[in-house]
Amino acid sequence: MSAGSSPPLEILGLGMSMMDSIQVVDAFPEGTGVTEVFDSAMMGGGPVPTALCAASRLGARAGIIDRVGSDWAGDLIRHDYRVHGVSTEYLQLEPGCRSSFGTVLVRRSDGERHIIFRAGNFTPLSTEELPREILEQCSILHLNGRHWPACVEAACVVRESGGRVSFDGGAHRYDDKFLELLPMVDILVVAADFTAKLSGSDNRDDQLKALSKWGASVAGITDGAEGSWFLTGEGERFHQPAFPVDPVIDTTGCGDVFHGAFLFAANRGDSWEDCAALASAAAACNAGALGGRGHLPAISEAERYLA
């Protein structure tokens, strides 16, 4: 690193950046009529982006690789990254295109949500547009399958350079194409719905066994209030309970925050058990506030939560 230059980014993410409009309601609407909103917020969203914001808040040097539209939402997306300390050097704005936007309805009684989504019409990133030099320098690359096949190529670059690849298999997002990526994944943490479709089983042991066959250093399954289950490359299994939250305000982004905290801890060399504990604490903190980035804890707060 030359004199005066910034340290390399530790955790990079390749994923979909978006804006979220969060609206708290008594019940999800089922037909025509009027629904009263009791609270609201506007903030950046997306699984990989929110994980990066969580990791940055804890102290990691994080950056996003993505493209958004050059509209008002794209401007807000870029601003929100900067507020959370995430580098936008590799976030491209495409003229004349709209960015992705989501409306998140949050049920006031239990924090559950219903998402209404409008995809952006920008051009997906190509393999030729990947910032290879920065990928070769990062410690961990976090993916969820967006910008395919650039996603696969980025994983190849990072693995060949000695970095680690993380994959977030989200609920309702299983696709057979991901089987091409999984052999390159070191940190494989997926939602219960994803692993049920991947394994064809509802049994946790069978699911972990199915995940482990891809050779990841750690494989995990997250399931909200039920906690998370892990199997390490050395064959060690453990369950991380979810921390109680009272009251639960909003579960939006809790899984994404879990990923970000897990990667922060992995990057600093924590054991897999300690990674899962910190991730669970960070997710619990975020469930007590409105929005996917409503309460991203600093490391001191997350560790006090653990204590």
Stockholm file with secondary structure:
# STOCKHOLM 1.0

chainA/1-307         MSAGSSPPLEILGLGMSMMDSIQVVDAFPEGTGVTEVFDSAMMGGGPVPTALCAASRLGARAGIIDRVGSDWAGDLIRHDYRVHGVSTEYLQLEPGCRSSFGTVLVRRSDGERHIIFRAGNFTPLSTEELPREILEQCSILHLNGRHWPACVEAACVVRESGGRVSFDGGAHRYDDKFLELLPMVDILVVAADFTAKLSGSDNRDDQLKALSKWGASVAGITDGAEGSWFLTGEGERFHQPAFPVDPVIDTTGCGDVFHGAFLFAANRGDSWEDCAALASAAAACNAGALGGRGHLPAISEAERYLA
#=GR chainA/1-307 SS CCTTCCCCCSEEEESCCEEEEEEEESSCCCSSSCCCCSEEEEEEECHHHHHHHHHHHHTCCEEEEEEEESSHHHHHHHHHHHHTTCEEEEEEEETTCCCEEEEEEEETTTCCEEEEEECCCSCCCCGGGSCHHHHHHCSEEEECSCSTTHHHHHHHHHHHTTCEEEEEECTTCCCGGGGGTGGGCSEEEEEHHHHHHHHSCCCHHHHHHHHHTTCCSEEEEECGGGCEEEEETTSCEEEECCCCCSSCCCCTTHHHHHHHHHHHHHHTTCCHHHHHHHHHHHHHHHHTSSSTTTTCCCHHHHHHHHC
#=GC SS_cons         CCTTCCCCCSEEEESCCEEEEEEEESSCCCSSSCCCCSEEEEEEECHHHHHHHHHHHHTCCEEEEEEEESSHHHHHHHHHHHHTTCEEEEEEEETTCCCEEEEEEEETTTCCEEEEEECCCSCCCCGGGSCHHHHHHCSEEEECSCSTTHHHHHHHHHHHTTCEEEEEECTTCCCGGGGGTGGGCSEEEEEHHHHHHHHSCCCHHHHHHHHHTTCCSEEEEECGGGCEEEEETTSCEEEECCCCCSSCCCCTTHHHHHHHHHHHHHHTTCCHHHHHHHHHHHHHHHHTSSSTTTTCCCHHHHHHHHC
//
